[in-house]
Amino acid sequence: MSHDKRIESAGAEVARSLRFSRLLIPVLIGIGVVAYLLWRQFEPEEFAKINWTFHTLGWIGLAALLLIVRHLAYAVRLQILSDGFFSLRKSIQLIFIWEFSSAITPTAVGGSAVALFVLSRENLPFARTATIVVHTVVLDTIFFIGFLPILYMFFGSSMIRPGMASFFDVDGWGWTFVATYLVMAAYGGFFFYGLFRNPNQFKRILVILTYNRFFRRFRHQAIDTGNDIIAASRELARHPFSFHLRAFGATVVAWSCKFLVLSALINGIVPEPDLSFGHQAQLFSRLMAMLVIMAFSPTPGGSGFAEYVFGGFLSDFVPRGIALVIASIWRLMAYYFYLFAGAIIIPAWLQSHLKRRRTALSDGTTPAEDPAASGKE
């Protein structure tokens, strides 16, 4: 499939994402699960123990600040990966759109198709566009497959779920965690091999896999992915190690803030929280394990699934009766905010680009030649 057709297809996906039904589905799923959990788990006496004081509001404010830092870290990473093509202001706007696309697609799918369209509309060369999308996947995967074994060395099997004294206590959730980790490691390792070792062999392997009749319908996607990896590999070959180090540093900050947001909410709402370093580090590791299991949620943005697993995974950190309160505030801040912000930002962004395109055509230039369309706004 040509670059133009892929961009056109991704553009259609952006248009579909703005339909009211696409926005309503994750909201209804989340509300439905919260209502069910309220019926089954809510304990008024535990809820009454929450003291909504300035102390609590301070922790919630810290959580909001960490969300801002997380967003800025992603924006800085985008600025780094674009080689400074995007200003920080433009990167902040694009991350809003990227997060929105992830919010309305199943977690297992992600928002890569929309990201491809969005970056291409900013006149970024296709090779660099492919590099950003693929490199982002690799950086995120390296963070998880690298840090989880380190945390396991310190906290053992208890980091996976409450009451898990040894790895032999593994149950359904434990096997889900192990399977997800192995899939992430294989997936990330394969893409790392393609990006930094042998992109041509990576493409050959993908195409060979589609010879099987069950995967034949993915032939064009395999070819496109292989071409993306080749283009990205050539683009990355000219960058020094410090480039990758800075991008990975921004990745670590962004993901760490994602977990620390939840830690702040728990510390602010749970009565008499344990603020010792060891307890907080163990909480961090549990949150990381929980997010790994959520990685392959079939619902848009993990809607409903996140609220459901929250109380069970953190039952030794959060009293059962208030877990849903914390989960709801967390999802409101970190998920629904992007859902509704994106619904406001994307139409304005599309309108701006349509206006630039009409102006460029009326001036007798192509949109790519229009200096106003540059990412350096």
Summary of the structure (lengths in Angstrom):
residues: 377
radius of gyration: 21.9
end to end distance: 31.5
largest distance: 70.2
contacts: 1218
relative contact order: 0.16
helix: 78%
strand: 1%
